[in-house]
Amino acid sequence: MREVVVVGAGLHRYGVFPEKSIIELGTEAINNALKDAHLEWEDIEAAYCGTSQPFLSTGHQVCNKMGLTGLGITNVENASASGSSAFREAFLSVASGAQDIVLAFGVDKLNPPPRAASKIGSGPSAKKEREGSESLRSLPALAFAALAQHYMKEYGVTREQLGLVSVKSHYNASLNPYAHFQKTFTLEEVNKARLVADPLTVLHCCPWDEGAAAVIVCAKERAPKYTDKLCPSVIASVLQSTPPDGDALITLTEITALEAYGRAGIGPEELDLIELHDAFTIEEIIYSEALGLCPEGQGGRLIEDGTTSLAGKHPINSSGGLISMGHPIGPTGVGQIAEILWQMRGECGQRQIPKPVHWAMAHMVGAGGVCVIHLFKR
């Protein structure tokens, strides 16, 4: 297989944009990625779109707006890992030699938009619809709250450690112009915010939002033709589903990470940046352990001693992560890779990691039981 590099990335800020269409979000991110890579739309040979929207051919709608060039377009849905899975398909198409320059992008809109709630109506059926929607949204929070309670009881994870994950996340996002939330919070503010499910407050949870992210991959030998910027190599791309023990979170992440480390020939101790799935604060703690950054039961101490801060040994979610940058589903995994590219290039401004970022990981899990991990080398 050929060596594949990331040559450019672009985002549309995460947030809520009722005035913008899904096509406007997607084309802005793609145009930003093309500009970053010094490429034209006609240079793209294939595109993979990660999206969770129920619309038909979202990727085609966005790409057709960019211009009809005859490129192959594939839509990818894999829950929260949709964008990560789209990137994997783009990587594989270049690594196999099928194409030389390929786009991976993710785009999603809230459905229905928040402001549309008042248009649903006020009768009994409308009330049931609203209650059902809220119930569906609360299910993940209840599950992760129960997991947090288990870790507090079994391993001594504290409310302070959980809160510190959010404090760090919001601080990093406050320095990220693409983040949904750009405000810092104190530990007291995080843990005294509106309770969602004990011990998780609203500031322990990711938002429901929208946005777009795009990344362009290229055969390494072709990259110098277009850009003289640093282009990180994709040194491992692994996708796994629920293992025999049925654990679609911790065990699944452990198995996927071990395979990725094996393919890359590195260990977790070498990672200079980790962008991981943190829809809830407890997830950063459990995945830190599952990825091998610390022993089981010690994940809470990493946030407490500063290991995962921007200046720490293993910075986690310099972007702000899902909790603060946002989690628009389709774009999320692609946005992680954009952050890794810009951190490796030293282009992240105030949130730039002080030490050189030589090795980095992007990690996403998805409902139904999927984990996708990518490793990158500067």
Sequence and secondary structure as in RCSB ss.txt:
>XXXX:A:sequence
MREVVVVGAGLHRYGVFPEKSIIELGTEAINNALKDAHLEWEDIEAAYCGTSQPFLSTGHQVCNKMGLTGLGITN
VENASASGSSAFREAFLSVASGAQDIVLAFGVDKLNPPPRAASKIGSGPSAKKEREGSESLRSLPALAFAALAQH
YMKEYGVTREQLGLVSVKSHYNASLNPYAHFQKTFTLEEVNKARLVADPLTVLHCCPWDEGAAAVIVCAKERAPK
YTDKLCPSVIASVLQSTPPDGDALITLTEITALEAYGRAGIGPEELDLIELHDAFTIEEIIYSEALGLCPEGQGG
RLIEDGTTSLAGKHPINSSGGLISMGHPIGPTGVGQIAEILWQMRGECGQRQIPKPVHWAMAHMVGAGGVCVIHL
FKR
>XXXX:A:secstr
   EEEEEEEEEEEE  TTS HHHHHHHHHHHHHHHHT  GGG  EEEEE    STTHHHHHHHHH     EEEE
E  GGGHHHHHHHHHHHHHHTTS SEEEEEEEE  SS GGGGGGS SSHHHHHHHHHHHHHHHHHHHHHHHHHHH
HHHHH   HHHHHHHHHHHHHHHHT TT S      HHHHHTS EEETTEEGGGB    EEEEEEEEEEGGGGGG
T  S   EEEEEEEEE  TT  TTHHHHHHHHHHHHHHHT  GGG SEEE   SBHHHHHHHHHHTTSS TT HH
HHHHTTTTSTTSSS B TT HHHHT   STTHHHHHHHHHHHHHHT  GGG  SS   EEEEEEEETTTEEEEEE
EE 
